[in-house]
Amino acid sequence: MAARFDQISVSVVMPTYNERDNIVPLIRETLKEIRDHFVCAFLEVIVVDDNSPDGTWQVAAEAGDPAVRVVRRMHDRGLRNSIWNGVEEARGEIVVWMDCDFSHPPRYIPQMLACVLVGWDIAVNSRYAAGGEDVREGKGTWLQRILSTLLNHFTWLVLGQSFRDYTSGFVAVRTSVVRELGLRGDYGEYFIDFIYRAIRAGRRVLELPYRNEPRAAGESKTGHGLLTYARRGWKYIVLLLAIRFGRLT
């Protein structure tokens, strides 16, 4: 067992859609990692499900741990909305959110929490920090990796900040900070906006290396084709140009 830190109060938000084969193992591994590393004054996992046709919300509700809460959303679906719903529901002093397909391995959660405990406002697990990597495999992932790298390079160029992984989405943040800043956007572009504004506001933001791993089960929600990526990517480009030319602050 790793060294244990002082007491911690944390909410883990898991936004889901059709993840019934992943959600219970993910919940259990996440809770174990946190409990093994910290004395928990408060710990909860909030599964925010967009009324998945495969019944993810129901499977999560049967996880068998009192730390688990399930929010079944019937309206205003989408990644950003689901995460924000979880942030609003969170009772912990630190909130974590992550993808729910095991591409964001729970073993990297403790390193983020430890950094927030010692004074950082936001800790982000990063593929592009020294020692990080992206080893996702499967249909369309090679294209996804290439486009993600290109998008991040374009973001560095436009924003001129030293941050590296603007599309990570694997983060621990003081709950008060994210509630103050808010989340804006629709899909993954929300994270660019959030990190940009946090740095501009003088918040202490740290990147930590991690290994972005293949999906454990099920199908990617991002899609596989170039046209799908183009539709998604356009929102990122519009956001960056709006920031660059002063239309967003």
Secondary structure, DSSP 4 states (H G I P E B T S, - for coil): -PPPEEEEEEEEEEEESS-HHHHHHHHHHHHHHHHHHEEEEEEEEEEEE---TT-HHHHHHTS--TTEEEEE--SS-SHHHHHHHHHHH--SSEEEE--SSSSS-GGGHHHHHHHHHTT-SEEEEESSSTT-EE---STTHHHHHHHHHHHHHHHHHHH--S---TT---EEEEHHHHHHH---SSSTHHHHHHHHHHHHTT--EEEEE-EEPPPSSS--SS-SSHHHHHHHHHHHHHHHHHHHTTS--
